[in-house]
Amino acid sequence: MRVVGVIPSRYGSTRFPGKPLARIGGKPLLQWVIEGVKTSSKITDILVATDHNEIFELAKSLGALAVMTDSELPSGSDRVWQAVKNRDVDVVVNIQGDEPTVNGEILDLLVSCFERDEDLPMATLARPIKNKEDLESLATAKIVVDKDQNAIYFSRYPIPFSRNSKDAVSQLGLKHIGLYAYRKSFLKQFCECEPAGVEIAEGLEQLRALYLGAKIKVLKVDHESWGVDYPEDIEKVEAILRKGNS
């Protein structure tokens, strides 16, 4: 099975322009991500999809393939599709370009879903909800799954609603970790469809897949994703990386 890991890496982030080039612990953020992906045993190629020459050259210098993509693309998934649509590949892993703690273990776990199920269109990761902040933060998505660990719904609000207690919600829901893997044929279908109303309302593009009737396998992991959204996040992430290395 041919698997490509794609790292969408735009220069013009609204909250943090030039973020992929920002130095964290002495290395560009993008380098941390590429080095983490290289520890995967199942991803055969690493591809950086960017709209900026300096990011393009950095990716190549780190041994990744690099593709220039349109800066006006509406989502990370669309950037991923533009990068792979003419490539001979079976499974595509969409890897967040601003999460330096990504590692091969969780990427391989995600890819393994497609080895077990030849018809699976899409998979993602989640972890248990640990505290009130996990449950109530509108910055992260929560997931409810069915008996086979397929997503029923994603929401920024605490789900499922409970008339009894919030403790019941935290035991039934999961916190989404924003790594996605798609069978290439489904990614094509996904990107050729208009955004769904529910997707626009929640601001969560994975809801388009559910709207299309696709199954999203949700793998539960004990992994916390730490993203760099603002310049002030660098100090926090550096401390996490130092702790991990020690």
DRENSESE-788875 format. One record per residue (C-alpha): residue number from 1; residue in one letter; x, y, z. Coordinates in Angstrom, 1 decimal, always signed. Last residue first. Layout:
<sites>
+-----+--------+--------+--------+--------+
| num | residu |     xx |     yy |     zz |
+-----+--------+--------+--------+--------+
| NUM |      A |      X |      Y |      Z |
...
+-----+--------+--------+--------+--------+
</sites>
This chain:
<sites>
+-----+--------+--------+--------+--------+
| num | residu |     xx |     yy |     zz |
+-----+--------+--------+--------+--------+
| 246 |      S |  +14.6 |  +14.4 |  +28.9 |
| 245 |      N |  +13.7 |  +14.8 |  +25.3 |
| 244 |      G |  +10.0 |  +15.0 |  +26.2 |
| 243 |      K |  +10.5 |  +17.6 |  +28.9 |
| 242 |      R |  +12.5 |  +19.7 |  +26.5 |
| 241 |      L |   +9.8 |  +19.4 |  +23.8 |
| 240 |      I |   +7.1 |  +20.4 |  +26.3 |
| 239 |      A |   +9.1 |  +23.5 |  +27.4 |
| 238 |      E |   +9.7 |  +24.5 |  +23.8 |
| 237 |      V |   +5.9 |  +24.1 |  +23.2 |
| 236 |      K |   +5.1 |  +26.6 |  +26.0 |
| 235 |      E |   +7.8 |  +29.1 |  +24.9 |
| 234 |      I |   +6.5 |  +28.9 |  +21.3 |
| 233 |      D |   +2.9 |  +29.4 |  +22.1 |
| 232 |      E |   +3.4 |  +33.2 |  +22.5 |
| 231 |      P |   +4.0 |  +33.5 |  +18.7 |
| 230 |      Y |   +0.4 |  +32.2 |  +18.2 |
| 229 |      D |   -1.1 |  +29.0 |  +16.9 |
| 228 |      V |   +1.7 |  +26.5 |  +17.6 |
| 227 |      G |   -0.1 |  +23.2 |  +18.2 |
| 226 |      W |   +0.4 |  +20.7 |  +21.0 |
| 225 |      S |   -1.3 |  +17.3 |  +20.4 |
| 224 |      E |   -1.7 |  +15.1 |  +23.4 |
| 223 |      H |   -1.4 |  +11.4 |  +22.9 |
| 222 |      D |   -3.0 |   +8.4 |  +24.7 |
| 221 |      V |   -4.8 |   +7.2 |  +21.7 |
| 220 |      K |   -8.4 |   +6.3 |  +20.7 |
| 219 |      L |   -8.8 |   +5.6 |  +17.0 |
| 218 |      V |  -11.8 |   +7.1 |  +15.2 |
| 217 |      K |  -12.9 |   +5.5 |  +11.9 |
| 216 |      I |  -14.8 |   +8.0 |   +9.8 |
| 215 |      K |  -17.5 |   +6.4 |   +7.6 |
| 214 |      A |  -18.8 |   +8.4 |   +4.7 |
| 213 |      G |  -22.4 |   +9.5 |   +4.3 |
| 212 |      L |  -21.6 |  +12.7 |   +2.4 |
| 211 |      Y |  -22.7 |  +14.7 |   +5.4 |
| 210 |      L |  -20.3 |  +12.7 |   +7.5 |
| 209 |      A |  -17.4 |  +13.6 |   +5.2 |
| 208 |      R |  -18.5 |  +17.3 |   +5.2 |
| 207 |      L |  -18.4 |  +17.2 |   +9.0 |
| 206 |      Q |  -14.6 |  +16.7 |   +8.7 |
| 205 |      E |  -14.5 |  +20.3 |   +7.6 |
| 204 |      L |  -15.2 |  +21.7 |  +11.1 |
| 203 |      G |  -16.2 |  +25.4 |  +11.3 |
| 202 |      E |  -19.4 |  +24.4 |  +13.2 |
| 201 |      A |  -21.8 |  +26.3 |  +11.0 |
| 200 |      I |  -19.8 |  +25.9 |   +7.8 |
| 199 |      E |  -19.5 |  +22.1 |   +8.2 |
| 198 |      V |  -23.3 |  +21.8 |   +9.0 |
| 197 |      G |  -24.1 |  +23.6 |   +5.8 |
| 196 |      A |  -21.9 |  +21.3 |   +3.8 |
| 195 |      P |  -18.8 |  +22.6 |   +1.9 |
| 194 |      E |  -19.2 |  +22.0 |   -1.8 |
| 193 |      C |  -18.0 |  +18.6 |   -3.1 |
| 192 |      E |  -14.9 |  +18.1 |   -5.3 |
| 191 |      C |  -12.7 |  +18.0 |   -2.3 |
| 190 |      F |  -14.5 |  +15.1 |   -0.6 |
| 189 |      Q |  -14.8 |  +13.0 |   -3.7 |
| 188 |      K |  -11.1 |  +13.4 |   -4.4 |
| 187 |      L |  -10.3 |  +12.6 |   -0.8 |
| 186 |      F |  -12.5 |   +9.5 |   -1.1 |
| 185 |      S |  -10.5 |   +8.1 |   -4.0 |
| 184 |      K |   -7.2 |   +8.9 |   -2.2 |
| 183 |      R |   -8.2 |   +6.8 |   +0.9 |
| 182 |      Y |   -8.0 |   +9.4 |   +3.6 |
| 181 |      A |   -6.0 |   +9.9 |   +6.7 |
| 180 |      Y |   -6.6 |  +12.7 |   +9.2 |
| 179 |      L |   -4.7 |  +14.2 |  +12.1 |
| 178 |      G |   -6.6 |  +16.8 |  +14.1 |
| 177 |      I |   -6.7 |  +15.1 |  +17.5 |
| 176 |      H |  -10.4 |  +15.2 |  +18.6 |
| 175 |      K |  -11.3 |  +15.1 |  +22.3 |
| 174 |      L |  -13.6 |  +12.2 |  +23.1 |
| 173 |      G |  -17.2 |  +12.0 |  +24.4 |
| 172 |      L |  -19.0 |   +9.5 |  +26.6 |
| 171 |      Q |  -17.0 |   +9.8 |  +29.8 |
| 170 |      S |  -16.8 |  +13.6 |  +29.6 |
| 169 |      V |  -20.5 |  +13.9 |  +29.0 |
| 168 |      A |  -21.4 |  +11.8 |  +32.0 |
| 167 |      D |  -19.3 |  +14.1 |  +34.2 |
| 166 |      K |  -21.2 |  +17.0 |  +32.8 |
| 165 |      S |  -24.2 |  +15.8 |  +34.8 |
| 164 |      N |  -27.8 |  +14.5 |  +34.4 |
| 163 |      R |  -29.5 |  +16.2 |  +31.4 |
| 162 |      S |  -26.5 |  +15.2 |  +29.3 |
| 161 |      F |  -25.6 |  +16.7 |  +26.0 |
| 160 |      P |  -23.3 |  +14.5 |  +23.9 |
| 159 |      I |  -21.3 |  +16.6 |  +23.3 |
| 158 |      P |  -19.6 |  +19.7 |  +24.7 |
| 157 |      Y |  -19.6 |  +22.3 |  +22.0 |
| 156 |      R |  -17.0 |  +22.5 |  +19.2 |
| 155 |      S |  -18.8 |  +19.6 |  +17.6 |
| 154 |      F |  -18.1 |  +16.3 |  +15.8 |
| 153 |      Y |  -20.7 |  +13.7 |  +15.1 |
| 152 |      I |  -21.4 |   +9.9 |  +14.8 |
| 151 |      A |  -17.7 |   +9.0 |  +14.3 |
| 150 |      N |  -16.9 |   +5.4 |  +13.9 |
| 149 |      Q |  -15.6 |   +3.4 |  +16.9 |
| 148 |      D |  -17.6 |   +0.3 |  +16.1 |
| 147 |      K |  -20.1 |   +0.9 |  +18.9 |
| 146 |      D |  -20.8 |   +4.4 |  +17.7 |
| 145 |      V |  -18.6 |   +7.5 |  +18.3 |
| 144 |      V |  -19.2 |  +11.0 |  +19.8 |
| 143 |      I |  -16.5 |  +13.5 |  +19.1 |
| 142 |      K |  -15.3 |  +16.8 |  +20.6 |
| 141 |      A |  -13.6 |  +19.5 |  +18.6 |
| 140 |      T |  -11.2 |  +22.0 |  +20.0 |
| 139 |      A |  -11.1 |  +25.8 |  +20.1 |
| 138 |      L |  -14.6 |  +26.0 |  +21.7 |
| 137 |      S |  -13.1 |  +24.8 |  +25.0 |
| 136 |      E |  -15.8 |  +23.3 |  +27.3 |
| 135 |      L |  -14.9 |  +19.7 |  +27.5 |
| 134 |      D |  -11.1 |  +19.9 |  +27.3 |
| 133 |      E |  -11.1 |  +22.7 |  +29.8 |
| 132 |      K |  -13.3 |  +20.8 |  +32.2 |
| 131 |      N |  -10.8 |  +17.9 |  +32.4 |
| 130 |      K |   -9.5 |  +14.7 |  +30.9 |
| 129 |      I |  -11.6 |  +14.0 |  +27.7 |
| 128 |      P |  -10.2 |  +10.8 |  +26.3 |
| 127 |      R |   -8.1 |  +10.9 |  +23.2 |
| 126 |      A |   -8.9 |  +11.2 |  +19.5 |
| 125 |      L |   -7.5 |  +10.2 |  +16.1 |
| 124 |      T |   -8.7 |  +10.2 |  +12.5 |
| 123 |      A |   -9.8 |   +7.8 |   +9.7 |
| 122 |      M |  -11.3 |   +8.1 |   +6.3 |
| 121 |      P |  -12.6 |   +6.0 |   +3.3 |
| 120 |      L |  -12.4 |   +2.5 |   +4.8 |
| 119 |      D |  -13.2 |   -0.1 |   +2.1 |
| 118 |      E |  -10.0 |   -2.1 |   +2.3 |
| 117 |      D |  -10.3 |   -2.4 |   +6.1 |
| 116 |      R |   -7.4 |   -3.8 |   +8.0 |
| 115 |      E |   -4.6 |   -2.2 |   +6.0 |
| 114 |      F |   -6.6 |   +1.1 |   +6.0 |
| 113 |      C |   -6.8 |   +1.2 |   +9.8 |
| 112 |      S |   -3.0 |   +0.6 |   +9.9 |
| 111 |      V |   -2.5 |   +4.1 |   +8.5 |
| 110 |      L |   -3.7 |   +5.7 |  +11.7 |
| 109 |      L |   -1.6 |   +3.5 |  +13.9 |
| 108 |      D |   +1.4 |   +4.3 |  +11.8 |
| 107 |      L |   +0.9 |   +8.0 |  +12.2 |
| 106 |      I |   +0.5 |   +7.6 |  +16.0 |
| 105 |      E |   +3.8 |   +5.7 |  +16.3 |
| 104 |      G |   +5.6 |   +7.9 |  +13.7 |
| 103 |      N |   +5.5 |  +11.0 |  +15.8 |
| 102 |      V |   +3.8 |  +14.5 |  +15.9 |
| 101 |      T |   +5.2 |  +16.7 |  +18.7 |
| 100 |      P |   +6.0 |  +19.6 |  +16.4 |
|  99 |      E |   +2.3 |  +20.4 |  +15.7 |
|  98 |      D |   +2.1 |  +23.4 |  +13.3 |
|  97 |      G |   +2.2 |  +21.6 |   +9.9 |
|  96 |      Q |   -0.8 |  +19.4 |  +10.7 |
|  95 |      I |   -0.4 |  +16.1 |   +8.9 |
|  94 |      N |   -3.0 |  +15.0 |   +6.3 |
|  93 |      V |   -2.3 |  +11.3 |   +5.6 |
|  92 |      V |   -3.0 |  +10.1 |   +2.1 |
|  91 |      V |   -3.7 |   +6.5 |   +1.3 |
|  90 |      D |   -3.5 |   +4.7 |   -2.1 |
|  89 |      V |   -0.9 |   +6.7 |   -4.1 |
|  88 |      D |   +0.1 |   +7.3 |   -7.7 |
|  87 |      R |   +0.4 |  +11.0 |   -7.8 |
|  86 |      N |   -1.6 |  +13.5 |   -9.9 |
|  85 |      K |   -4.1 |  +14.4 |   -7.2 |
|  84 |      V |   -1.4 |  +14.5 |   -4.5 |
|  83 |      A |   -0.5 |  +18.1 |   -3.9 |
|  82 |      Q |   -3.9 |  +19.6 |   -5.0 |
|  81 |      W |   -5.6 |  +17.2 |   -2.7 |
|  80 |      V |   -3.5 |  +18.2 |   +0.3 |
|  79 |      R |   -4.2 |  +21.9 |   -0.3 |
|  78 |      D |   -7.9 |  +21.1 |   -0.6 |
|  77 |      S |   -7.7 |  +19.2 |   +2.7 |
|  76 |      G |   -5.9 |  +22.2 |   +4.4 |
|  75 |      S |   -8.8 |  +24.4 |   +3.4 |
|  74 |      P |  -10.1 |  +27.2 |   +1.1 |
|  73 |      L |   -7.2 |  +27.3 |   -1.4 |
|  72 |      E |   -6.1 |  +30.9 |   -2.0 |
|  71 |      S |   -2.4 |  +30.3 |   -1.6 |
|  70 |      D |   -2.4 |  +28.0 |   -4.6 |
|  69 |      T |   +0.1 |  +25.1 |   -4.2 |
|  68 |      M |   +3.8 |  +24.7 |   -4.7 |
|  67 |      V |   +4.9 |  +21.1 |   -4.1 |
|  66 |      A |   +7.8 |  +19.9 |   -1.9 |
|  65 |      L |   +9.3 |  +16.4 |   -1.4 |
|  64 |      A |  +11.0 |  +16.0 |   +1.9 |
|  63 |      G |  +14.7 |  +15.5 |   +2.5 |
|  62 |      L |  +15.2 |  +18.4 |   +4.9 |
|  61 |      S |  +16.8 |  +20.6 |   +2.3 |
|  60 |      K |  +13.7 |  +20.0 |   +0.1 |
|  59 |      A |  +11.4 |  +21.2 |   +2.9 |
|  58 |      L |  +13.5 |  +24.3 |   +3.5 |
|  57 |      E |  +13.4 |  +25.2 |   -0.2 |
|  56 |      F |   +9.6 |  +25.0 |   -0.4 |
|  55 |      I |   +9.3 |  +27.0 |   +2.9 |
|  54 |      E |  +11.5 |  +29.7 |   +1.4 |
|  53 |      N |   +9.5 |  +29.7 |   -1.8 |
|  52 |      H |   +6.1 |  +30.1 |   -0.3 |
|  51 |      D |   +2.7 |  +28.6 |   -1.2 |
|  50 |      T |   +3.2 |  +25.2 |   +0.4 |
|  49 |      A |   +2.4 |  +21.5 |   +0.2 |
|  48 |      V |   +5.2 |  +19.5 |   +2.0 |
|  47 |      L |   +5.3 |  +15.9 |   +0.9 |
|  46 |      I |   +6.7 |  +13.0 |   +2.9 |
|  45 |      D |   +6.9 |   +9.7 |   +1.0 |
|  44 |      T |   +6.6 |   +6.0 |   +2.1 |
|  43 |      I |   +4.6 |   +6.5 |   +5.3 |
|  42 |      K |   +4.4 |   +3.1 |   +7.0 |
|  41 |      S |   +7.5 |   +3.0 |   +9.2 |
|  40 |      S |   +6.9 |   +6.5 |  +10.6 |
|  39 |      T |   +9.9 |   +8.1 |  +12.3 |
|  38 |      K |  +10.3 |  +10.4 |   +9.3 |
|  37 |      V |   +7.0 |  +12.1 |  +10.3 |
|  36 |      G |   +8.6 |  +13.4 |  +13.5 |
|  35 |      E |  +11.6 |  +14.8 |  +11.6 |
|  34 |      I |   +9.2 |  +16.5 |   +9.1 |
|  33 |      V |   +7.2 |  +18.1 |  +12.0 |
|  32 |      W |  +10.3 |  +19.4 |  +13.9 |
|  31 |      Q |  +11.7 |  +20.7 |  +10.7 |
|  30 |      L |   +8.5 |  +22.7 |   +9.9 |
|  29 |      L |   +8.8 |  +24.5 |  +13.2 |
|  28 |      P |  +12.3 |  +25.8 |  +12.3 |
|  27 |      K |  +15.0 |  +24.6 |  +14.6 |
|  26 |      G |  +16.9 |  +26.1 |  +17.6 |
|  25 |      G |  +14.4 |  +25.0 |  +20.2 |
|  24 |      I |  +11.5 |  +26.4 |  +18.2 |
|  23 |      R |  +12.4 |  +28.7 |  +15.3 |
|  22 |      A |   +9.6 |  +30.2 |  +13.2 |
|  21 |      L |   +9.8 |  +29.1 |   +9.6 |
|  20 |      P |   +6.5 |  +27.2 |   +9.5 |
|  19 |      K |   +4.9 |  +30.2 |  +11.3 |
|  18 |      G |   +5.6 |  +32.8 |   +8.6 |
|  17 |      P |   +2.5 |  +34.8 |   +9.6 |
|  16 |      F |   +1.1 |  +33.9 |  +13.0 |
|  15 |      R |   -2.6 |  +34.6 |  +13.6 |
|  14 |      T |   -3.6 |  +35.1 |  +10.0 |
|  13 |      S |   -1.3 |  +32.4 |   +8.7 |
|  12 |      G |   +0.4 |  +33.6 |   +5.5 |
|  11 |      Y |   +3.2 |  +31.2 |   +5.0 |
|  10 |      R |   +1.1 |  +28.1 |   +4.3 |
|   9 |      S |   +2.4 |  +24.6 |   +5.2 |
|   8 |      P |   +0.1 |  +21.7 |   +4.4 |
|   7 |      I |   +2.1 |  +18.6 |   +5.5 |
|   6 |      V |   +1.3 |  +15.6 |   +3.3 |
|   5 |      G |   +2.2 |  +12.0 |   +4.3 |
|   4 |      V |   +2.1 |   +9.6 |   +1.4 |
|   3 |      V |   +1.1 |   +6.0 |   +1.6 |
|   2 |      R |   +1.4 |   +3.4 |   -1.1 |
|   1 |      M |   +0.0 |   +0.0 |   +0.0 |
+-----+--------+--------+--------+--------+
</sites>
